């Protein structure tokens, strides 16, 4: 099995998904080693990207990484 450690648009676009559980993945822009080490890598197709009509507050954005999945 070959493991890829370089990111591509296919991987990183998943980070911009409208689905919150998908957007909490694939943070790496160049190298996905950290995503693989910390379990935030996901190899999946993303159908809907972008932002919602209502933006979260700055407090919500700061606390987002600490919320349980």
Biopython code that builds the backbone (N, CA, C, O; Angstrom):
import numpy as np
from Bio.PDB.StructureBuilder import StructureBuilder

atoms = [
    (1, "UNK", "N", (0.841, -1.188, 0.000)),
    (1, "UNK", "CA", (0.000, 0.000, 0.000)),
    (1, "UNK", "C", (0.882, 1.246, 0.000)),
    (1, "UNK", "O", (1.778, 1.377, 0.833)),
    (2, "UNK", "N", (0.632, 2.132, -0.909)),
    (2, "UNK", "CA", (1.406, 3.362, -1.008)),
    (2, "UNK", "C", (0.745, 4.464, -0.187)),
    (2, "UNK", "O", (-0.464, 4.677, -0.281)),
    (3, "UNK", "N", (1.538, 5.158, 0.613)),
    (3, "UNK", "CA", (1.030, 6.270, 1.424)),
    (3, "UNK", "C", (1.566, 7.566, 0.854)),
    (3, "UNK", "O", (2.773, 7.726, 0.676)),
    (4, "UNK", "N", (0.666, 8.490, 0.568)),
    (4, "UNK", "CA", (1.028, 9.784, 0.008)),
    (4, "UNK", "C", (1.165, 10.801, 1.132)),
    (4, "UNK", "O", (0.286, 10.902, 1.988)),
    (5, "UNK", "N", (2.273, 11.565, 1.137)),
    (5, "UNK", "CA", (2.469, 12.593, 2.160)),
    (5, "UNK", "C", (2.419, 14.002, 1.583)),
    (5, "UNK", "O", (2.657, 14.974, 2.301)),
    (6, "UNK", "N", (2.114, 14.121, 0.305)),
    (6, "UNK", "CA", (1.946, 15.438, -0.308)),
    (6, "UNK", "C", (0.461, 15.654, -0.566)),
    (6, "UNK", "O", (-0.251, 14.740, -0.980)),
    (7, "UNK", "N", (0.014, 16.856, -0.319)),
    (7, "UNK", "CA", (-1.400, 17.132, -0.514)),
    (7, "UNK", "C", (-1.683, 17.548, -1.952)),
    (7, "UNK", "O", (-0.793, 17.986, -2.680)),
    (8, "UNK", "N", (-2.913, 17.402, -2.330)),
    (8, "UNK", "CA", (-3.382, 17.849, -3.635)),
    (8, "UNK", "C", (-4.687, 18.606, -3.402)),
    (8, "UNK", "O", (-5.218, 18.610, -2.291)),
    (9, "UNK", "N", (-5.193, 19.237, -4.437)),
    (9, "UNK", "CA", (-6.490, 19.916, -4.308)),
    (9, "UNK", "C", (-7.574, 18.959, -3.846)),
    (9, "UNK", "O", (-8.452, 19.334, -3.069)),
    (10, "UNK", "N", (-7.515, 17.743, -4.317)),
    (10, "UNK", "CA", (-8.515, 16.735, -3.938)),
    (10, "UNK", "C", (-8.577, 16.558, -2.428)),
    (10, "UNK", "O", (-9.661, 16.413, -1.864)),
    (11, "UNK", "N", (-7.423, 16.567, -1.769)),
    (11, "UNK", "CA", (-7.397, 16.405, -0.316)),
    (11, "UNK", "C", (-7.774, 17.697, 0.402)),
    (11, "UNK", "O", (-8.619, 17.691, 1.297)),
    (12, "UNK", "N", (-7.141, 18.808, 0.007)),
    (12, "UNK", "CA", (-7.335, 20.047, 0.768)),
    (12, "UNK", "C", (-8.734, 20.644, 0.588)),
    (12, "UNK", "O", (-9.233, 21.291, 1.508)),
    (13, "UNK", "N", (-9.375, 20.451, -0.551)),
    (13, "UNK", "CA", (-10.719, 21.003, -0.770)),
    (13, "UNK", "C", (-11.707, 20.423, 0.235)),
    (13, "UNK", "O", (-12.712, 21.058, 0.557)),
    (14, "UNK", "N", (-11.428, 19.226, 0.730)),
    (14, "UNK", "CA", (-12.283, 18.595, 1.739)),
    (14, "UNK", "C", (-12.347, 19.463, 3.001)),
    (14, "UNK", "O", (-13.356, 19.469, 3.706)),
    (15, "UNK", "N", (-11.258, 20.199, 3.281)),
    (15, "UNK", "CA", (-11.188, 21.101, 4.431)),
    (15, "UNK", "C", (-12.183, 22.261, 4.296)),
    (15, "UNK", "O", (-12.563, 22.866, 5.298)),
    (16, "UNK", "N", (-12.601, 22.570, 3.082)),
    (16, "UNK", "CA", (-13.515, 23.686, 2.813)),
    (16, "UNK", "C", (-14.953, 23.227, 2.604)),
    (16, "UNK", "O", (-15.764, 23.952, 2.029)),
    (17, "UNK", "N", (-15.263, 22.037, 3.066)),
    (17, "UNK", "CA", (-16.614, 21.493, 2.941)),
    (17, "UNK", "C", (-17.592, 22.272, 3.823)),
    (17, "UNK", "O", (-17.206, 22.830, 4.850)),
    (18, "UNK", "N", (-18.850, 22.301, 3.414)),
    (18, "UNK", "CA", (-19.901, 22.919, 4.226)),
    (18, "UNK", "C", (-20.296, 22.033, 5.407)),
    (18, "UNK", "O", (-20.900, 22.507, 6.369)),
    (19, "UNK", "N", (-19.958, 20.756, 5.330)),
    (19, "UNK", "CA", (-20.257, 19.812, 6.411)),
    (19, "UNK", "C", (-19.156, 19.930, 7.458)),
    (19, "UNK", "O", (-17.987, 19.687, 7.160)),
    (20, "UNK", "N", (-19.524, 20.303, 8.688)),
    (20, "UNK", "CA", (-18.535, 20.610, 9.721)),
    (20, "UNK", "C", (-17.614, 19.429, 10.026)),
    (20, "UNK", "O", (-16.424, 19.630, 10.265)),
    (21, "UNK", "N", (-18.135, 18.213, 10.023)),
    (21, "UNK", "CA", (-17.278, 17.057, 10.312)),
    (21, "UNK", "C", (-16.230, 16.850, 9.208)),
    (21, "UNK", "O", (-15.152, 16.315, 9.468)),
    (22, "UNK", "N", (-16.545, 17.268, 7.994)),
    (22, "UNK", "CA", (-15.574, 17.182, 6.898)),
    (22, "UNK", "C", (-14.590, 18.348, 6.940)),
    (22, "UNK", "O", (-13.416, 18.180, 6.607)),
    (23, "UNK", "N", (-15.059, 19.527, 7.346)),
    (23, "UNK", "CA", (-14.183, 20.691, 7.332)),
    (23, "UNK", "C", (-13.147, 20.655, 8.445)),
    (23, "UNK", "O", (-12.186, 21.425, 8.413)),
    (24, "UNK", "N", (-13.319, 19.781, 9.427)),
    (24, "UNK", "CA", (-12.329, 19.617, 10.488)),
    (24, "UNK", "C", (-11.282, 18.583, 10.109)),
    (24, "UNK", "O", (-10.772, 17.866, 10.971)),
    (25, "UNK", "N", (-10.962, 18.502, 8.829)),
    (25, "UNK", "CA", (-9.976, 17.545, 8.335)),
    (25, "UNK", "C", (-9.055, 18.229, 7.334)),
    (25, "UNK", "O", (-9.330, 19.335, 6.870)),
    (26, "UNK", "N", (-7.964, 17.558, 7.011)),
    (26, "UNK", "CA", (-7.057, 17.952, 5.917)),
    (26, "UNK", "C", (-6.617, 19.409, 6.001)),
    (26, "UNK", "O", (-6.873, 20.193, 5.087)),
    (27, "UNK", "N", (-5.958, 19.768, 7.093)),
    (27, "UNK", "CA", (-5.488, 21.134, 7.297)),
    (27, "UNK", "C", (-4.251, 21.457, 6.474)),
    (27, "UNK", "O", (-4.037, 22.613, 6.109)),
    (28, "UNK", "N", (-3.440, 20.460, 6.181)),
    (28, "UNK", "CA", (-2.176, 20.688, 5.483)),
    (28, "UNK", "C", (-2.352, 21.232, 4.081)),
    (28, "UNK", "O", (-3.163, 20.733, 3.301)),
    (29, "UNK", "N", (-1.572, 22.271, 3.770)),
    (29, "UNK", "CA", (-1.634, 22.863, 2.427)),
    (29, "UNK", "C", (-0.570, 22.268, 1.508)),
    (29, "UNK", "O", (-0.766, 22.224, 0.293)),
    (30, "UNK", "N", (0.541, 21.814, 2.059)),
    (30, "UNK", "CA", (1.622, 21.257, 1.260)),
    (30, "UNK", "C", (1.932, 19.828, 1.669)),
    (30, "UNK", "O", (2.117, 18.955, 0.821)),
    (31, "UNK", "N", (1.986, 19.599, 2.957)),
    (31, "UNK", "CA", (2.395, 18.303, 3.490)),
    (31, "UNK", "C", (1.333, 17.779, 4.451)),
    (31, "UNK", "O", (0.945, 18.480, 5.386)),
    (32, "UNK", "N", (0.865, 16.566, 4.231)),
    (32, "UNK", "CA", (-0.214, 16.017, 5.054)),
    (32, "UNK", "C", (0.293, 15.077, 6.143)),
    (32, "UNK", "O", (-0.476, 14.299, 6.707)),
    (33, "UNK", "N", (1.597, 15.152, 6.439)),
    (33, "UNK", "CA", (2.162, 14.314, 7.490)),
    (33, "UNK", "C", (1.444, 14.571, 8.809)),
    (33, "UNK", "O", (1.080, 13.629, 9.512)),
    (34, "UNK", "N", (1.238, 15.846, 9.149)),
    (34, "UNK", "CA", (0.610, 16.182, 10.434)),
    (34, "UNK", "C", (-0.833, 15.695, 10.477)),
    (34, "UNK", "O", (-1.295, 15.209, 11.509)),
    (35, "UNK", "N", (-1.539, 15.819, 9.375)),
    (35, "UNK", "CA", (-2.917, 15.316, 9.336)),
    (35, "UNK", "C", (-2.943, 13.811, 9.569)),
    (35, "UNK", "O", (-3.820, 13.302, 10.267)),
    (36, "UNK", "N", (-1.999, 13.110, 8.995)),
    (36, "UNK", "CA", (-1.947, 11.658, 9.188)),
    (36, "UNK", "C", (-1.561, 11.311, 10.631)),
    (36, "UNK", "O", (-2.123, 10.386, 11.218)),
    (37, "UNK", "N", (-0.606, 12.050, 11.202)),
    (37, "UNK", "CA", (-0.177, 11.779, 12.570)),
    (37, "UNK", "C", (-1.269, 12.063, 13.601)),
    (37, "UNK", "O", (-1.440, 11.306, 14.556)),
    (38, "UNK", "N", (-2.009, 13.159, 13.404)),
    (38, "UNK", "CA", (-3.016, 13.558, 14.375)),
    (38, "UNK", "C", (-4.418, 13.051, 14.041)),
    (38, "UNK", "O", (-5.379, 13.383, 14.735)),
    (39, "UNK", "N", (-4.537, 12.259, 12.995)),
    (39, "UNK", "CA", (-5.819, 11.650, 12.660)),
    (39, "UNK", "C", (-6.822, 12.598, 12.029)),
    (39, "UNK", "O", (-8.025, 12.338, 12.072)),
    (40, "UNK", "N", (-6.348, 13.701, 11.438)),
    (40, "UNK", "CA", (-7.267, 14.640, 10.797)),
    (40, "UNK", "C", (-7.289, 14.479, 9.281)),
    (40, "UNK", "O", (-7.941, 15.264, 8.591)),
    (41, "UNK", "N", (-6.592, 13.479, 8.751)),
    (41, "UNK", "CA", (-6.597, 13.246, 7.309)),
    (41, "UNK", "C", (-7.819, 12.422, 6.916)),
    (41, "UNK", "O", (-8.185, 11.462, 7.594)),
    (42, "UNK", "N", (-8.436, 12.815, 5.817)),
    (42, "UNK", "CA", (-9.574, 12.061, 5.293)),
    (42, "UNK", "C", (-9.488, 12.064, 3.766)),
    (42, "UNK", "O", (-9.369, 13.120, 3.145)),
    (43, "UNK", "N", (-9.548, 10.896, 3.182)),
    (43, "UNK", "CA", (-9.521, 10.757, 1.734)),
    (43, "UNK", "C", (-10.948, 10.474, 1.274)),
    (43, "UNK", "O", (-11.399, 9.329, 1.285)),
    (44, "UNK", "N", (-11.641, 11.516, 0.876)),
    (44, "UNK", "CA", (-13.039, 11.370, 0.473)),
    (44, "UNK", "C", (-13.394, 12.441, -0.547)),
    (44, "UNK", "O", (-12.724, 13.468, -0.650)),
    (45, "UNK", "N", (-14.447, 12.186, -1.289)),
    (45, "UNK", "CA", (-14.934, 13.189, -2.238)),
    (45, "UNK", "C", (-15.722, 14.256, -1.494)),
    (45, "UNK", "O", (-16.427, 13.965, -0.527)),
    (46, "UNK", "N", (-15.593, 15.496, -1.956)),
    (46, "UNK", "CA", (-16.315, 16.617, -1.361)),
    (46, "UNK", "C", (-17.261, 17.172, -2.410)),
    (46, "UNK", "O", (-16.839, 17.567, -3.497)),
    (47, "UNK", "N", (-18.523, 17.198, -2.081)),
    (47, "UNK", "CA", (-19.512, 17.630, -3.064)),
    (47, "UNK", "C", (-19.908, 19.102, -2.904)),
    (47, "UNK", "O", (-20.177, 19.777, -3.897)),
    (48, "UNK", "N", (-19.945, 19.602, -1.673)),
    (48, "UNK", "CA", (-20.423, 20.962, -1.434)),
    (48, "UNK", "C", (-19.414, 21.726, -0.595)),
    (48, "UNK", "O", (-19.161, 21.369, 0.556)),
    (49, "UNK", "N", (-18.835, 22.776, -1.168)),
    (49, "UNK", "CA", (-17.861, 23.583, -0.443)),
    (49, "UNK", "C", (-18.349, 25.019, -0.331)),
    (49, "UNK", "O", (-19.276, 25.434, -1.026)),
    (50, "UNK", "N", (-17.715, 25.756, 0.545)),
    (50, "UNK", "CA", (-18.057, 27.165, 0.705)),
    (50, "UNK", "C", (-18.429, 27.471, 2.136)),
    (50, "UNK", "O", (-18.169, 26.686, 3.047)),
    (51, "UNK", "N", (-19.044, 28.632, 2.318)),
    (51, "UNK", "CA", (-19.445, 29.050, 3.652)),
    (51, "UNK", "C", (-20.959, 29.188, 3.709)),
    (51, "UNK", "O", (-21.616, 29.422, 2.695)),
    (52, "UNK", "N", (-21.491, 29.040, 4.898)),
    (52, "UNK", "CA", (-22.926, 29.208, 5.087)),
    (52, "UNK", "C", (-23.291, 30.683, 5.044)),
    (52, "UNK", "O", (-22.421, 31.553, 5.069)),
    (53, "UNK", "N", (-24.585, 30.951, 4.980)),
    (53, "UNK", "CA", (-25.059, 32.333, 4.964)),
    (53, "UNK", "C", (-24.763, 33.047, 6.281)),
    (53, "UNK", "O", (-24.515, 34.253, 6.297)),
    (54, "UNK", "N", (-24.790, 32.305, 7.373)),
    (54, "UNK", "CA", (-24.527, 32.882, 8.691)),
    (54, "UNK", "C", (-23.129, 32.479, 9.131)),
    (54, "UNK", "O", (-22.817, 31.293, 9.231)),
    (55, "UNK", "N", (-22.295, 33.468, 9.393)),
    (55, "UNK", "CA", (-20.931, 33.208, 9.825)),
    (55, "UNK", "C", (-20.868, 32.984, 11.327)),
    (55, "UNK", "O", (-21.562, 33.669, 12.079)),
    (56, "UNK", "N", (-20.039, 32.028, 11.783)),
    (56, "UNK", "CA", (-19.882, 31.840, 13.226)),
    (56, "UNK", "C", (-19.129, 33.010, 13.838)),
    (56, "UNK", "O", (-18.377, 33.702, 13.153)),
    (57, "UNK", "N", (-19.333, 33.225, 15.122)),
    (57, "UNK", "CA", (-18.630, 34.301, 15.823)),
    (57, "UNK", "C", (-17.152, 33.947, 15.935)),
    (57, "UNK", "O", (-16.767, 32.792, 15.753)),
    (58, "UNK", "N", (-16.326, 34.945, 16.235)),
    (58, "UNK", "CA", (-14.900, 34.684, 16.408)),
    (58, "UNK", "C", (-14.656, 33.739, 17.571)),
    (58, "UNK", "O", (-13.762, 32.895, 17.509)),
    (59, "UNK", "N", (-15.440, 33.873, 18.626)),
    (59, "UNK", "CA", (-15.310, 32.968, 19.769)),
    (59, "UNK", "C", (-15.587, 31.526, 19.343)),
    (59, "UNK", "O", (-14.858, 30.613, 19.733)),
    (60, "UNK", "N", (-16.629, 31.319, 18.552)),
    (60, "UNK", "CA", (-16.945, 29.977, 18.053)),
    (60, "UNK", "C", (-15.819, 29.427, 17.192)),
    (60, "UNK", "O", (-15.489, 28.244, 17.280)),
    (61, "UNK", "N", (-15.227, 30.278, 16.358)),
    (61, "UNK", "CA", (-14.128, 29.836, 15.502)),
    (61, "UNK", "C", (-12.916, 29.415, 16.326)),
    (61, "UNK", "O", (-12.261, 28.419, 16.016)),
    (62, "UNK", "N", (-12.622, 30.174, 17.373)),
    (62, "UNK", "CA", (-11.469, 29.857, 18.217)),
    (62, "UNK", "C", (-11.695, 28.559, 18.982)),
    (62, "UNK", "O", (-10.766, 27.771, 19.159)),
    (63, "UNK", "N", (-12.931, 28.334, 19.437)),
    (63, "UNK", "CA", (-13.234, 27.141, 20.221)),
    (63, "UNK", "C", (-13.493, 25.900, 19.369)),
    (63, "UNK", "O", (-13.524, 24.789, 19.898)),
    (64, "UNK", "N", (-13.678, 26.067, 18.072)),
    (64, "UNK", "CA", (-14.035, 24.971, 17.173)),
    (64, "UNK", "C", (-13.083, 23.771, 17.248)),
    (64, "UNK", "O", (-13.557, 22.635, 17.282)),
    (65, "UNK", "N", (-11.765, 23.976, 17.273)),
    (65, "UNK", "CA", (-10.876, 22.806, 17.313)),
    (65, "UNK", "C", (-10.982, 21.988, 18.596)),
    (65, "UNK", "O", (-10.566, 20.829, 18.627)),
    (66, "UNK", "N", (-11.535, 22.580, 19.655)),
    (66, "UNK", "CA", (-11.605, 21.898, 20.944)),
    (66, "UNK", "C", (-12.934, 21.188, 21.186)),
    (66, "UNK", "O", (-13.104, 20.511, 22.200)),
    (67, "UNK", "N", (-13.865, 21.340, 20.264)),
    (67, "UNK", "CA", (-15.157, 20.684, 20.400)),
    (67, "UNK", "C", (-15.019, 19.206, 20.039)),
    (67, "UNK", "O", (-14.238, 18.835, 19.163)),
    (68, "UNK", "N", (-15.781, 18.385, 20.722)),
    (68, "UNK", "CA", (-15.774, 16.956, 20.408)),
    (68, "UNK", "C", (-16.505, 16.712, 19.104)),
    (68, "UNK", "O", (-17.454, 17.421, 18.769)),
    (69, "UNK", "N", (-16.059, 15.708, 18.374)),
    (69, "UNK", "CA", (-16.682, 15.378, 17.089)),
    (69, "UNK", "C", (-17.926, 14.607, 17.294)),
    (69, "UNK", "O", (-18.591, 14.239, 16.326)),
]
sb = StructureBuilder()
sb.init_structure("model")
sb.init_model(0)
sb.init_chain("A")
sb.init_seg("    ")
for serial, (resi, resn, name, xyz) in enumerate(atoms, 1):
    if name == "N":
        sb.init_residue(resn, " ", resi, " ")
    sb.init_atom(name, np.array(xyz, "f"), 0.0, 1.0, " ", f" {name:<3s}", serial, name[0])
structure = sb.get_structure()
